[in-house]
Amino acid sequence: MNDYLVPIGFGLHHSGLEINGVEYSFGSGGGIFEGPPKQAAGAKFRFQLEMGTFEGGSKELNRAIDDLRSGGFGSSEYNLVKRNCNHFCDALVFRLLKTRLPGYVNRWADLGNCCSCLLPKQMLEDSPVGGSGNRSESSSFMVPTNASMNRGGAKVAPVPQAFTGKGHSLGAATN
């Protein structure tokens, strides 16, 4: 099914961030993890986005990862719609490159957040890729950056506001 959803911008994506030949991601049970690029268990590699070149060293990278680990991406903080691998990669890319992942990468989680009260708790706390709760189903896999390549990175334009104008609250007085 994901093969049909990806081309129209509604794919289910797993993302990892490749820096100097190591991929960093986030999953249930294990929190932030690293491994060989494009080989996360339970994921199907689909494409790679060049997000830019990280000019820092291992000290800066480790500090950023440690800050994220203590700032909401700990081993027990995975949630399919509120804090998943795409949220982690977006936070790490922003921390290192001051840019964001394209909005379509986490579109299903954003939509799912609106109705998360209808989803089973086990589904929200178990990641399809990585972590101790690894299931065999595959979401697509994306490596947003390959900083070991010295090419200029694509900048992601800010997402325009969907709604503008003036609204009214229920029970509010009208003129």
C-alpha positions as CSV (number, residue, x, y, z in Angstrom):
1,M,0.0,0.0,0.0
2,N,2.8,2.4,0.8
3,D,4.0,2.0,-2.8
4,Y,0.8,3.8,-3.9
5,L,0.9,6.4,-1.1
6,V,4.4,7.7,-1.5
7,P,4.0,9.1,-5.0
8,I,1.0,11.2,-3.9
9,G,2.7,12.6,-0.8
10,F,1.0,10.4,1.8
11,G,3.7,7.8,2.4
12,L,4.5,6.3,5.7
13,H,8.2,7.2,6.2
14,H,10.9,6.0,8.5
15,S,13.8,8.3,8.6
16,G,17.4,8.1,9.7
17,L,20.1,10.8,9.5
18,E,23.3,9.8,7.8
19,I,26.4,11.6,9.0
20,N,29.9,10.5,8.0
21,G,28.8,7.0,7.1
22,V,26.7,6.4,10.3
23,E,23.0,6.5,10.4
24,Y,21.2,7.9,13.5
25,S,17.5,7.3,14.2
26,F,15.0,6.9,17.0
27,G,12.7,3.9,18.0
28,S,10.7,2.5,20.8
29,G,12.5,0.7,23.6
30,G,16.0,1.7,22.5
31,G,15.6,5.5,22.0
32,I,18.3,7.0,19.8
33,F,20.3,4.3,17.9
34,E,22.9,4.2,15.2
35,G,23.9,1.7,12.6
36,P,25.0,1.2,9.0
37,P,23.2,3.6,6.5
38,K,20.0,2.3,4.7
39,Q,19.9,-0.9,6.7
40,A,17.4,-0.4,9.5
41,A,15.6,-3.6,10.3
42,G,11.9,-3.5,9.2
43,A,12.4,-0.6,6.8
44,K,12.5,-0.4,3.1
45,F,14.9,2.1,1.7
46,R,13.1,4.4,-0.8
47,F,15.1,7.6,-1.3
48,Q,17.6,9.9,0.2
49,L,17.3,13.7,0.5
50,E,20.5,15.8,0.7
51,M,19.8,18.3,3.5
52,G,23.2,20.0,3.6
53,T,26.7,19.5,4.9
54,F,27.5,19.3,8.7
55,E,30.7,21.3,9.2
56,G,31.1,20.3,12.9
57,G,33.0,17.3,14.4
58,S,32.1,14.4,16.5
59,K,32.1,16.5,19.7
60,E,29.3,18.8,18.3
61,L,27.4,15.8,17.0
62,N,27.6,13.9,20.2
63,R,26.5,16.9,22.2
64,A,23.5,17.4,19.9
65,I,22.5,13.8,20.3
66,D,23.0,13.9,24.1
67,D,20.9,17.0,24.3
68,L,18.1,15.4,22.3
69,R,18.3,12.2,24.3
70,S,17.8,14.2,27.5
71,G,15.3,16.6,25.9
72,G,12.5,14.3,24.9
73,F,14.1,11.5,22.8
74,G,14.9,9.1,25.7
75,S,14.4,5.3,25.5
76,S,10.9,5.4,26.9
77,E,9.6,8.5,25.0
78,Y,8.7,7.1,21.6
79,N,5.2,7.8,20.4
80,L,4.1,7.0,16.8
81,V,2.3,10.3,16.3
82,K,3.9,12.7,18.8
83,R,7.6,11.7,19.0
84,N,8.8,9.3,16.3
85,C,11.9,8.8,14.1
86,N,10.8,11.7,11.8
87,H,10.5,14.1,14.8
88,F,13.9,13.0,15.9
89,C,15.5,13.5,12.5
90,D,13.8,16.9,12.1
91,A,15.1,18.0,15.5
92,L,18.7,16.8,14.8
93,V,18.8,18.3,11.3
94,F,17.6,21.6,12.7
95,R,20.1,21.4,15.5
96,L,23.0,20.7,13.1
97,L,22.0,22.6,9.9
98,K,19.2,25.0,11.0
99,T,16.8,23.6,8.4
100,R,13.8,21.4,8.6
101,L,12.6,18.1,6.9
102,P,9.9,18.6,4.2
103,G,6.4,18.5,5.7
104,Y,5.4,15.3,3.8
105,V,7.9,13.2,5.7
106,N,5.7,13.2,8.9
107,R,2.3,14.0,7.4
108,W,0.6,10.8,8.7
109,A,1.9,11.4,12.2
110,D,0.5,15.0,12.1
111,L,-2.8,13.7,10.9
112,G,-2.8,10.8,13.4
113,N,-2.2,13.2,16.2
114,C,-5.6,14.7,15.6
115,C,-7.3,11.3,16.3
116,S,-4.7,9.6,18.6
117,C,-7.3,9.0,21.2
118,L,-8.9,6.5,18.8
119,L,-5.7,4.5,18.3
120,P,-4.6,1.6,20.6
121,K,-2.0,2.6,23.2
122,Q,0.3,-0.3,22.0
123,M,0.3,1.1,18.5
124,L,1.4,4.5,19.6
125,E,4.2,3.2,21.8
126,D,5.7,0.6,19.4
127,S,7.8,1.7,16.5
128,P,7.7,-0.2,13.2
129,V,11.5,0.1,12.8
130,G,14.3,-0.3,15.3
131,G,13.8,-0.3,19.1
132,S,12.8,-3.3,21.2
133,G,9.2,-3.4,19.9
134,N,10.3,-3.9,16.3
135,R,7.5,-5.3,14.1
136,S,8.1,-6.8,10.7
137,E,5.9,-4.4,8.7
138,S,7.8,-1.9,6.7
139,S,7.4,1.8,6.4
140,S,9.5,3.6,3.9
141,F,13.0,4.6,4.9
142,M,14.6,7.9,4.2
143,V,18.0,9.2,4.9
144,P,17.6,13.0,5.0
145,T,21.3,13.9,4.7
146,N,24.6,12.6,3.8
147,A,27.0,15.1,5.3
148,S,30.0,13.2,4.2
149,M,29.3,14.4,0.7
150,N,30.5,18.0,0.1
151,R,27.7,19.2,-2.1
152,G,25.4,22.1,-1.3
153,G,22.2,21.1,0.4
154,A,18.7,21.8,-0.6
155,K,16.9,24.3,1.6
156,V,13.4,23.6,2.6
157,A,11.0,26.4,2.3
158,P,8.8,27.3,5.3
159,V,5.3,25.8,5.2
160,P,2.7,28.5,4.4
161,Q,-0.2,28.9,6.8
162,A,-3.2,26.9,5.8
163,F,-5.8,29.2,7.3
164,T,-5.8,33.0,7.7
165,G,-8.4,35.5,8.6
166,K,-10.7,36.1,11.5
167,G,-12.8,33.5,13.2
168,H,-15.4,33.3,15.9
169,S,-15.7,31.1,19.1
170,L,-18.8,29.2,20.0
171,G,-20.9,31.3,22.4
172,A,-19.0,34.5,21.5
173,A,-20.9,37.7,21.0
174,T,-21.1,38.8,17.4
175,N,-21.4,42.4,16.2
